[in-house]
Amino acid sequence: MAFLRRYLDNLGFMEVETPVLSPIAGGANARPFITHHNAQDIDMYMRIATELHLKRLIVGGMERVYEVGRIFRNEGMDTKHNPEFTTCELYQAYTNLDGMMDILEGILSGACKEIHGGYQVQWLGHDIDLTPGWPRVTMADAVKNVTGADFMACIGDNDKGVELARSVGVDMDGVPHTWGNALYETFDQKVEETLVQPTFITMYPVEVSPLAKRSPTQPELTERYEAFICGCEMGNAFSELNDPIDQYGRFKAQAEKRANGDEEADMMDEDFVMALEYGMPPTGGLGWTSKEPFKKTTLRGGFCPSTCQTPRFALYWAHIISAFCVQ
């Protein structure tokens, strides 16, 4: 954590604190914990992300901010999920997805070199090369490379997209039958685990990216990436959506999903939409969450024990940095 803070401080970021309790749970697709504020006699939600409050600071004129803080999600417990964990989220004005890739790459490769004197490590039984210049591959290209399914040949066609996903053995049960969901499920079920060396996967479908800016050339996709090493997600970043009309429409679609029983869908946040109406500059955002943590991963044995076998609420990034930097 000290390296992470030092790295961001040297880039001119300011560390801030934002509210843990909020009348609206937003910034992620997750089921929140609910508590009650006795003095105001209203239900409050423990935060599921720091995103929306940090973006308000960008609107207010703070151009580089980050927060390391606790997040609470009322989800199950297994090797990839904990109800309480620590995240780092950062936002920078006047940059985009490429800038966010440079920052994440710099943090992980820089930490490795500072400790080891080089970029090569062994992790989970693989020889990992963290040398800067990680591949940047669109989700559709990654899917095509692994499965042969060409989703760009039927972009926007829901029926053909679902048919294509099923043709390569993807389970679409319980998932809205849209082209974007078909592409994402194919990646999730068939491709993600094959990404051993550091790789940025870009251009996510809009259906699974309600806070990311649309691609100007392909509106079905967004300027979003996730980084993967050994099949594990290492970070999630966007060119942030700053169009209040588009944002309102996406919140509305999420609210409809919530009304239909999806407890993890975003709530309508009209206050945040109003903040965007004042004007948020082009912004890049990056977050590390423990949606898929490593929980006491070691380099020597490649051992990734059950969540229940490790300290329940361990610092996510402490394990990330130690995984790549401690012999």
Buried (B, 14 or more C-beta within 10 A) or exposed (E): BEBBBEBBEEBEBEBBEBEBEBBBBBBBBBBBBEEEEEEEEEEBBBBBBBBBBBBBBBBEEBBBBBBBBBBBBBBEEEBBBBBEBBBBBBBBBEBBBBBBBEBBBEBBBBBBBEBBEEBEBEBBEBEBBBEEEBEBBBBBBBBBEBBEBEBBEBBEBBEBBBBBBBEBEBEBEEBEEBBBBBBBBBBEBBBBEEBBBBBBBBBBBBBBBBBBBBBEEBEBBBBBBBBBBBBBBBBBBBBBBBEBEBBBEBBEBBBEBBEEEBEBBBBBBEEBBEBBEEEBBEBBBBBBBBBBBBBBBBBEEEEBEEBEEBEEEBBBBBBBBBBBBEE
